[in-house]
Amino acid sequence: MEILHVSAECYPMAKAGGLGDVVGALPKYQNKAGHIAKVVMPMYRTKFLYQNNWSVDFKGIASMDGKFFEYTIIKEATNKLGYDLYLVDIPGLLDREKVYGYDDDTERFVAFQIAVLSWVNSWEHLLNVIHCHDHHTGLIPFMVKYSYAFARLAQVPTIFTIHNAQYQGWMGWDKQQYIPAWDSWKAGELEWEKSINPLASAVKCAWKVTTVSNSYLEELRQEANGLEKLFEYEKGKTSGILNGIDVEVWNPKTDEFLIKKYTPRTIKKGKQANKEFLCQKFNLAPELPLFIFIGRLVGEKAADILPEAFSKALQVYNGAINILVLGSGDISIEHQLNQLKNSFVGNYNVVIGYDETLSHIMYAGADYLLMPSRVEPCGLNQMYAMQYGTVPMVRNTGGLKDTVSDIGNFEGWGITYNQASVDDVVHAIYRAIDLYNDKIHFNWVRNKIMAIDNSWENAINQYINLYQSVQL
Ligand code: ADP
């Protein structure tokens, strides 16, 4: 089968979060399974762009809002990623350093989607599937169905995967003419609560819709940033497929970012070396259990409760724990986390920013990973942590619920709690200290989590079955 993934992110070209990891890995494993999977994304000006070789694949002209624009499609020349990666360049719109956060993001991503379809429309053959990811590609299922210019593509099945339903790409109706001339009887297929809602439109128009875990899909019917009724109504075409992790990138045995690589057999020494590096660099005590948090400092991740929870835990368990944080986001959370440094010198530190290398060393060197998320569609961090023998401490929600079982359960391997609250996090830390001191149980848990198969294999089969179910 020939599949084209359309996404705003794809690691290692550009990643802002889990979406990048998933789109960077899924096609690789689909190709390994004998299919032809490709990725197309915007040509941001990232390091990966400048450090790799590209060939021009196509040059075209498309139009948005009645104005013509030129676009160029370039292709990674060596196939080093294990799939064909295509980038769309639109001068003035996509030639930026960052993925998101510009005032004209709407124009940028609508133009990107138009260029992708105009390129695909120029091919002699038709694809088996166009697989769109998140709201930045959410207008594609509509355009394929109802924009006259793309009528030839109407028989190509579109699959839409929701990695995060909080962000929906809302646009006012004043921007309706951005979308290439479409059947005006179908306005309802674009709309949700009086504005154009690309995420809702994709849920309505795609042939099948998936979310990145089963529990998240169930939760969306209760709480979906305004789209609850839609998810209930479209129940029949939605399913949950749990993400895998790229075990070629996230593997303590081969990870080039680590200070020392290790296997389940050599975990003690390997972890210790990575931990000592972190403790030295961040002035922490290597003999104490190390708790980490890595992620966006936003409400979804419950990062707002961290300053108080950490402050309380560091006071109550004074001298018994270390905490290290890596993240960026809400300025006031960043500030509060920075402030804590003064009160708990030697047991606490924080790095504000995005650092891929450091994140790998932290997964390896830590004993525990905290994820009190309010919303977690799948969550990759807990799976990376487990792969590196780091015990996950997660709130029972979304994908976290589907991947972590509490140590209180028969053969459970993580620490779970129900509320994204200071008390629940502090109590979870108390249980973690207890477990850390019970070396036999702790070592059993470490071995158990390193043996869990979080690879893509299962997910690949489920996606292929889904693609097959929509072939005409
Ligand atoms: P999200 O909701 O942010 O997509 P996920 O758990 O799905 O959450 O994926 C987060 C990904 O981003 C993981 O690979 C994680 O290691 C990475 N990440 C998040 N914040 C940072 C950071 N500040 N530095 C390095 N990596 C980060």
Residues whose N, C-alpha, C, O or C-beta is under 5 A from the ligand:
A	BS01	ADP	A16 G17 G18 L19 I294 G295 R296 L326 G327 S328 G353 Y354 D355 E356 S359 G379 L380 N381
